[in-house]
Amino acid sequence: MNPRIASCLFLCLSAALAIAVPAMAQDEYVDTPFGKVPKECYRQHPAGTTLSQITNGVRARHADGTTRDYVSSEKCLAFGRTFKPNRLKSAMAPPVSEHWFDLAGWQAPQQVGQFTATYTLPGLPASQGAQKLDYYIGLQDTDSLPAAILQPVLEYLNGVYSLSSWNCCPSGQVNQGNIVTGMQPGDTISASIMQTQQSPPTYAINGVWKGQTADLTVDVGSENFVLTFVGLETYYVAACDQFLIGQFVFSPLYMANVNNQELIPTWGVNPANGTSCNNQVTVNGPGITIELNGSSSQRR
């Protein structure tokens, strides 16, 4: 990928995913894969939930047939309009309060209808602190505001791996599906974002581990999902030994358009020369590896 195009892509992704949040007390926001979100704009849903947009809000249809409407407050509507550029740093080093740390991205020439990956989990950190580490594949549209984002996320927090599916940010709301826990280093997870029907356009976000599914289905409207990414979002990392140890592997990766024709991405990696703590993003054929606390010499 042309370096200028790669730089433009990552600035575009950063602008859409990095959410500017006004100064507020710690207990007034939630740390999410999309940035810090006002607590009143965050929703957590049970398994089998399907979301659709209503005027200034979201309707949740549950697996038991019940529905619930969530109307956005003025704060949430304003929050949905506060996406601002937040450029990735080329040599970021702890302490990191909140930021993308490693990322690969690609803008597809056609709308993406499916994006799948197998996650293989690395070792636990040598040091446990307040760190929160989110790993994911993701799709983002380019046409709407707030931007629409779909992600199956593997999270490390408080010494525990967990898995859930996320959607940002209809009417300024951030939605998380049911949570699956119990994963251990070396385990594999099947992650997918797939268009399940074209009218209305609907995507299913799934993470499956040992037969347990973390899911969320979203009627997305007219969004055009062409931005694709594989990444690590970090919170409260005080030192290098608070990262996971070894390689977080996303492989194999598979992508296709809405007509089930395979798409072959040309990934751009940012930062191109890796971050600090010997972290490095590597594209290996049909897979991507985020190496954490690697064996190579410390990068500056």
C-alpha positions as CSV (number, residue, x, y, z in Angstrom):
1,M,0.0,0.0,0.0
2,N,1.2,3.5,-0.9
3,P,2.5,5.1,2.4
4,R,0.4,8.2,1.8
5,I,-2.7,6.2,1.3
6,A,-2.0,4.1,4.4
7,S,-1.4,7.3,6.4
8,C,-4.7,8.8,5.1
9,L,-6.6,5.6,5.9
10,F,-5.3,5.4,9.5
11,L,-6.1,9.1,10.1
12,C,-9.6,8.5,8.8
13,L,-10.0,5.4,11.0
14,S,-8.6,7.3,14.0
15,A,-10.9,10.2,13.4
16,A,-14.0,8.0,13.4
17,L,-13.1,5.6,16.2
18,A,-11.5,8.0,18.7
19,I,-14.3,9.7,20.6
20,A,-13.7,13.0,22.3
21,V,-15.2,13.0,25.7
22,P,-15.6,16.0,28.0
23,A,-13.9,16.0,31.4
24,M,-16.0,13.9,33.8
25,A,-15.7,11.9,36.9
26,Q,-14.4,8.4,36.6
27,D,-17.8,6.9,37.5
28,E,-19.6,8.8,34.8
29,Y,-18.2,6.9,31.8
30,V,-17.6,3.3,30.6
31,D,-14.4,2.2,28.9
32,T,-15.3,0.6,25.6
33,P,-13.5,-0.6,22.4
34,F,-14.6,2.7,20.9
35,G,-13.2,5.0,23.6
36,K,-14.7,6.4,26.8
37,V,-18.5,6.6,26.6
38,P,-20.9,8.4,29.0
39,K,-22.5,5.7,31.2
40,E,-26.0,6.7,30.2
41,C,-25.2,6.0,26.5
42,Y,-24.0,2.5,27.2
43,R,-26.3,-0.6,26.9
44,Q,-25.6,-4.2,27.7
45,H,-28.0,-6.8,26.1
46,P,-28.7,-10.5,26.7
47,A,-27.9,-13.2,24.2
48,G,-30.0,-13.3,21.0
49,T,-30.7,-9.5,20.9
50,T,-31.3,-7.8,17.6
51,L,-31.0,-4.0,17.4
52,S,-32.7,-1.6,15.1
53,Q,-32.7,2.2,14.9
54,I,-35.8,4.3,15.9
55,T,-36.1,8.0,15.9
56,N,-33.3,9.3,18.2
57,G,-32.8,5.8,19.7
58,V,-32.5,2.1,19.5
59,R,-35.0,-0.8,19.7
60,A,-33.8,-4.1,21.2
61,R,-35.7,-7.2,20.2
62,H,-34.8,-10.1,22.6
63,A,-34.7,-13.8,22.0
64,D,-37.9,-14.3,24.0
65,G,-39.8,-12.0,21.7
66,T,-39.9,-9.0,24.0
67,T,-38.8,-5.5,22.9
68,R,-37.4,-2.5,24.6
69,D,-36.9,1.0,23.2
70,Y,-33.9,3.1,24.4
71,V,-34.4,6.8,23.6
72,S,-31.1,8.8,23.5
73,S,-30.7,11.6,25.9
74,E,-29.4,15.0,24.7
75,K,-26.0,14.0,26.1
76,C,-26.0,10.8,24.0
77,L,-27.1,12.6,20.8
78,A,-24.3,15.1,21.4
79,F,-21.9,12.4,22.1
80,G,-22.7,10.8,18.7
81,R,-21.5,14.1,17.1
82,T,-18.2,14.3,18.9
83,F,-15.9,12.1,16.7
84,K,-12.7,14.0,16.3
85,P,-9.2,13.2,15.0
86,N,-6.9,11.4,17.4
87,R,-3.8,10.5,15.5
88,L,-1.9,7.3,16.3
89,K,1.5,7.8,17.7
90,S,4.4,6.2,16.0
91,A,6.3,5.3,19.1
92,M,3.8,5.1,21.9
93,A,5.1,3.9,25.3
94,P,3.5,3.3,28.7
95,P,1.9,4.7,30.6
96,V,-1.1,4.7,28.3
97,S,-4.4,5.9,29.7
98,E,-6.5,5.1,26.5
99,H,-5.4,4.6,22.9
100,W,-5.1,2.3,20.0
101,F,-1.7,0.6,20.4
102,D,-1.4,-1.6,17.3
103,L,-3.5,-1.7,14.2
104,A,-3.8,-3.1,10.7
105,G,-6.4,-1.5,8.3
106,W,-7.7,-1.7,4.8
107,Q,-10.4,0.1,2.9
108,A,-12.3,-2.4,0.7
109,P,-13.4,-1.3,-2.9
110,Q,-16.9,-2.8,-2.2
111,Q,-19.1,-3.2,0.8
112,V,-18.0,-6.1,3.0
113,G,-20.6,-8.7,3.6
114,Q,-18.5,-11.0,5.8
115,F,-15.3,-10.8,7.8
116,T,-14.2,-13.8,9.8
117,A,-11.1,-14.7,11.9
118,T,-9.8,-17.2,14.4
119,Y,-8.3,-15.6,17.5
120,T,-5.5,-17.5,19.3
121,L,-4.9,-16.2,22.7
122,P,-1.4,-15.5,24.0
123,G,0.0,-15.7,27.6
124,L,-1.2,-13.6,30.5
125,P,0.8,-10.5,31.6
126,A,3.7,-10.8,33.9
127,S,2.2,-8.0,36.0
128,Q,-1.4,-7.4,36.9
129,G,-2.6,-3.9,37.3
130,A,-5.7,-1.9,36.1
131,Q,-4.9,-2.6,32.5
132,K,-7.8,-3.3,30.0
133,L,-6.8,-4.7,26.6
134,D,-9.3,-5.1,23.8
135,Y,-8.5,-7.2,20.6
136,Y,-10.8,-7.4,17.6
137,I,-11.6,-7.5,14.0
138,G,-14.0,-4.8,12.9
139,L,-16.1,-3.2,10.2
140,Q,-16.9,0.5,9.9
141,D,-19.1,2.4,7.5
142,T,-17.9,5.6,5.7
143,D,-21.2,7.4,5.1
144,S,-23.1,8.0,8.4
145,L,-22.7,10.1,11.4
146,P,-22.4,8.8,14.0
147,A,-20.3,6.2,12.3
148,A,-21.5,2.6,12.5
149,I,-19.0,0.1,13.8
150,L,-19.3,-3.7,14.4
151,Q,-16.7,-5.7,16.4
152,P,-16.4,-9.1,18.2
153,V,-14.0,-8.2,21.0
154,L,-11.7,-10.3,23.2
155,E,-11.1,-8.4,26.4
156,Y,-8.5,-8.9,29.1
157,L,-9.4,-7.2,32.4
158,N,-8.7,-8.0,36.1
159,G,-6.8,-11.2,35.2
160,V,-9.7,-12.6,33.1
161,Y,-10.4,-13.0,29.4
162,S,-13.9,-12.3,28.2
163,L,-15.7,-12.3,24.9
164,S,-18.5,-10.1,23.6
165,S,-19.9,-8.4,20.5
166,W,-20.2,-4.6,20.2
167,N,-22.0,-2.0,18.0
168,C,-21.3,1.7,18.0
169,C,-22.9,4.3,17.8
170,P,-26.6,4.5,16.7
171,S,-28.1,7.8,18.0
172,G,-25.0,8.1,20.1
173,Q,-25.5,4.8,21.9
174,V,-22.9,2.0,22.4
175,N,-24.2,-1.5,22.6
176,Q,-22.6,-4.7,24.0
177,G,-24.1,-8.2,23.7
178,N,-23.9,-11.0,26.2
179,I,-20.5,-11.8,27.8
180,V,-18.7,-15.2,27.7
181,T,-15.8,-15.9,30.1
182,G,-13.4,-18.7,30.9
183,M,-10.9,-18.5,28.1
184,Q,-7.3,-19.4,28.8
185,P,-3.9,-18.8,27.0
186,G,-3.7,-21.0,23.8
187,D,-7.5,-21.2,23.4
188,T,-9.0,-20.3,20.0
189,I,-12.2,-18.2,19.3
190,S,-14.1,-18.1,16.0
191,A,-15.1,-14.5,15.4
192,S,-17.3,-13.2,12.6
193,I,-19.2,-10.2,11.3
194,M,-21.6,-11.4,8.6
195,Q,-24.5,-9.9,6.6
196,T,-27.4,-12.2,7.3
197,Q,-30.0,-10.5,5.1
198,Q,-30.1,-7.6,2.6
199,S,-33.5,-6.2,3.3
200,P,-33.4,-4.8,5.9
201,P,-29.6,-4.9,5.8
202,T,-28.7,-6.9,8.9
203,Y,-25.3,-8.0,10.3
204,A,-24.7,-10.7,12.9
205,I,-21.6,-10.2,15.1
206,N,-20.5,-13.4,16.8
207,G,-17.6,-14.8,18.9
208,V,-17.7,-18.6,19.6
209,W,-15.6,-20.4,22.2
210,K,-16.1,-24.0,23.1
211,G,-19.8,-23.9,21.9
212,Q,-20.6,-20.7,23.8
213,T,-21.6,-17.7,21.7
214,A,-21.3,-14.0,22.4
215,D,-23.6,-12.4,19.9
216,L,-25.3,-9.2,18.8
217,T,-27.4,-8.7,15.6
218,V,-27.8,-5.2,14.1
219,D,-30.2,-3.9,11.5
220,V,-27.8,-1.4,10.1
221,G,-29.9,0.7,7.6
222,S,-28.0,2.2,4.7
223,E,-24.4,2.1,6.2
224,N,-21.7,1.2,3.7
225,F,-19.2,-1.1,5.5
226,V,-15.9,-0.7,3.6
227,L,-13.3,0.1,6.4
228,T,-11.8,-3.0,7.9
229,F,-9.4,-3.3,10.7
230,V,-7.6,-5.7,13.1
231,G,-6.4,-4.1,16.3
232,L,-5.6,-3.6,20.0
233,E,-7.1,-0.9,22.1
234,T,-5.5,-0.3,25.5
235,Y,-6.5,1.3,28.8
236,Y,-4.5,2.0,31.9
237,V,-1.3,0.3,30.9
238,A,1.4,1.5,33.3
239,A,4.4,-0.6,32.1
240,C,5.4,-3.0,29.4
241,D,5.0,-6.1,31.6
242,Q,1.2,-5.4,31.8
243,F,0.8,-6.4,28.1
244,L,0.0,-10.0,27.2
245,I,3.0,-12.1,26.5
246,G,3.6,-13.6,23.1
247,Q,1.6,-13.5,19.9
248,F,-2.1,-12.7,19.6
249,V,-2.9,-14.4,16.3
250,F,-5.8,-13.5,14.0
251,S,-5.6,-16.4,11.4
252,P,-7.0,-17.3,9.1
253,L,-8.7,-14.1,8.1
254,Y,-11.4,-14.2,5.4
255,M,-13.3,-11.4,3.8
256,A,-16.0,-11.3,1.1
257,N,-18.4,-8.7,-0.4
258,V,-22.2,-8.8,0.0
259,N,-22.3,-11.1,-3.1
260,N,-20.1,-13.7,-1.4
261,Q,-17.1,-12.9,-3.7
262,E,-13.8,-13.1,-1.8
263,L,-11.9,-9.9,-1.1
264,I,-8.1,-9.9,-0.8
265,P,-7.0,-7.1,1.5
266,T,-3.8,-5.2,1.2
267,W,-3.3,-4.3,4.8
268,G,-1.6,-1.2,6.0
269,V,0.1,-1.4,9.4
270,N,0.3,1.4,11.9
271,P,2.6,2.2,13.4
272,A,4.7,0.9,10.6
273,N,7.8,0.2,12.7
274,G,5.9,-1.2,15.8
275,T,5.2,0.4,19.1
276,S,7.3,0.3,22.3
277,C,7.5,-2.8,24.5
278,N,8.7,-4.8,21.5
279,N,5.2,-4.8,20.1
280,Q,4.8,-5.4,16.4
281,V,2.0,-6.0,13.9
282,T,2.9,-8.5,11.2
283,V,0.8,-9.6,8.1
284,N,1.4,-13.3,7.4
285,G,-0.4,-14.4,4.3
286,P,-4.1,-14.8,5.4
287,G,-3.4,-13.8,9.0
288,I,-2.2,-11.0,11.2
289,T,-0.2,-11.3,14.4
290,I,0.1,-8.7,17.1
291,E,3.3,-9.6,19.0
292,L,3.4,-8.3,22.5
293,N,6.6,-8.1,24.7
294,G,8.4,-9.8,21.8
295,S,12.0,-11.0,21.7
296,S,13.4,-8.3,19.4
297,S,15.3,-5.3,20.8
298,Q,13.3,-2.5,22.4
299,R,11.8,-0.1,19.9
300,R,12.0,3.6,20.5
